[in-house]
Amino acid sequence: MVGAHEIARKMFMIAALLVAMQSVAFGQGRYLDYLYMEPNEGGSSAGHVAIAFDEQTYAYQRSAHGRLVLERDATEDVRWLYAVLGNRAVHRSRVAVSDDTFERLREGFNRRWLVQQQQLAMRDRLDGARHLLRLLAAGTRSAADGGIPIEG
């Protein structure tokens, strides 16, 4: 009959072996940080989540236009904004991943952010063109009447 001490020793050995295997599988090891920011009084009725890749943190936010957009900020700025200025608890869960997985995820988030930046810039240009066409169609002449401001 195997005693409780022997079972505990074997379980510890299995756990140690799994940790060692994970270290070997992931080389030096890379970590993603899954961040959960608790809600605060008044400014945020719900919590917020983000994913950090070393110095860059990505999170979806509702924009002033009501759209859901991917934001990219320096990880230290996120900590300062939520923990210090927002007086919100920030919980971090470290997720060990292989170097390849880390790079694929980081590049994927960055690529999505860059494409979105191009799309938002195009939207702004189209909004300006739409405004100009409205003014031209209305036949407005002076800036006081909501005319067309011309720089230079």
Contacts in CASP RR format, 6 or more apart in sequence:
PFRMAT RR
TARGET T0000
AUTHOR 0000-0000-0000
METHOD contacts of the structure
MODEL  1
MVGAHEIARKMFMIAALLVAMQSVAFGQGRYLDYLYMEPNEGGSSAGHVA
IAFDEQTYAYQRSAHGRLVLERDATEDVRWLYAVLGNRAVHRSRVAVSDD
TFERLREGFNRRWLVQQQQLAMRDRLDGARHLLRLLAAGTRSAADGGIPI
EG
22 96 0 8 1.000
23 29 0 8 1.000
25 98 0 8 1.000
26 96 0 8 1.000
26 97 0 8 1.000
26 98 0 8 1.000
26 99 0 8 1.000
27 98 0 8 1.000
27 99 0 8 1.000
28 99 0 8 1.000
29 96 0 8 1.000
29 97 0 8 1.000
29 98 0 8 1.000
29 99 0 8 1.000
30 96 0 8 1.000
30 97 0 8 1.000
30 98 0 8 1.000
30 99 0 8 1.000
30 101 0 8 1.000
30 102 0 8 1.000
31 94 0 8 1.000
31 95 0 8 1.000
31 96 0 8 1.000
31 97 0 8 1.000
31 102 0 8 1.000
32 51 0 8 1.000
32 52 0 8 1.000
32 53 0 8 1.000
32 94 0 8 1.000
32 95 0 8 1.000
32 97 0 8 1.000
32 102 0 8 1.000
32 105 0 8 1.000
33 51 0 8 1.000
33 52 0 8 1.000
33 57 0 8 1.000
33 75 0 8 1.000
33 92 0 8 1.000
33 93 0 8 1.000
33 94 0 8 1.000
33 95 0 8 1.000
34 49 0 8 1.000
34 50 0 8 1.000
34 51 0 8 1.000
34 92 0 8 1.000
34 93 0 8 1.000
34 94 0 8 1.000
34 95 0 8 1.000
35 49 0 8 1.000
35 50 0 8 1.000
35 51 0 8 1.000
35 52 0 8 1.000
35 57 0 8 1.000
35 59 0 8 1.000
35 78 0 8 1.000
35 90 0 8 1.000
35 91 0 8 1.000
35 92 0 8 1.000
36 47 0 8 1.000
36 48 0 8 1.000
36 49 0 8 1.000
36 90 0 8 1.000
36 91 0 8 1.000
36 93 0 8 1.000
37 44 0 8 1.000
37 47 0 8 1.000
37 48 0 8 1.000
37 49 0 8 1.000
37 50 0 8 1.000
37 82 0 8 1.000
37 83 0 8 1.000
37 88 0 8 1.000
37 89 0 8 1.000
37 90 0 8 1.000
37 91 0 8 1.000
38 47 0 8 1.000
38 88 0 8 1.000
38 89 0 8 1.000
38 90 0 8 1.000
38 91 0 8 1.000
39 45 0 8 1.000
39 46 0 8 1.000
39 47 0 8 1.000
39 88 0 8 1.000
40 86 0 8 1.000
40 87 0 8 1.000
40 88 0 8 1.000
44 88 0 8 1.000
48 59 0 8 1.000
48 82 0 8 1.000
49 59 0 8 1.000
50 57 0 8 1.000
50 58 0 8 1.000
50 59 0 8 1.000
50 78 0 8 1.000
51 57 0 8 1.000
51 58 0 8 1.000
51 59 0 8 1.000
51 105 0 8 1.000
51 109 0 8 1.000
52 58 0 8 1.000
52 75 0 8 1.000
52 78 0 8 1.000
53 102 0 8 1.000
53 105 0 8 1.000
53 106 0 8 1.000
53 109 0 8 1.000
54 75 0 8 1.000
55 74 0 8 1.000
55 75 0 8 1.000
55 76 0 8 1.000
56 72 0 8 1.000
56 73 0 8 1.000
56 74 0 8 1.000
56 75 0 8 1.000
56 106 0 8 1.000
56 110 0 8 1.000
57 72 0 8 1.000
57 73 0 8 1.000
57 74 0 8 1.000
57 75 0 8 1.000
57 78 0 8 1.000
58 70 0 8 1.000
58 71 0 8 1.000
58 72 0 8 1.000
58 109 0 8 1.000
58 113 0 8 1.000
59 70 0 8 1.000
59 71 0 8 1.000
59 73 0 8 1.000
59 78 0 8 1.000
60 68 0 8 1.000
60 69 0 8 1.000
60 70 0 8 1.000
60 71 0 8 1.000
61 68 0 8 1.000
61 69 0 8 1.000
61 71 0 8 1.000
62 68 0 8 1.000
62 69 0 8 1.000
63 69 0 8 1.000
69 116 0 8 1.000
69 120 0 8 1.000
70 109 0 8 1.000
70 112 0 8 1.000
70 113 0 8 1.000
70 116 0 8 1.000
72 109 0 8 1.000
72 110 0 8 1.000
72 113 0 8 1.000
73 81 0 8 1.000
79 90 0 8 1.000
82 88 0 8 1.000
82 90 0 8 1.000
83 89 0 8 1.000
83 90 0 8 1.000
97 105 0 8 1.000
132 148 0 8 1.000
135 146 0 8 1.000
135 147 0 8 1.000
135 148 0 8 1.000
136 148 0 8 1.000
140 146 0 8 1.000
140 147 0 8 1.000
140 148 0 8 1.000
141 147 0 8 1.000
143 149 0 8 1.000
END
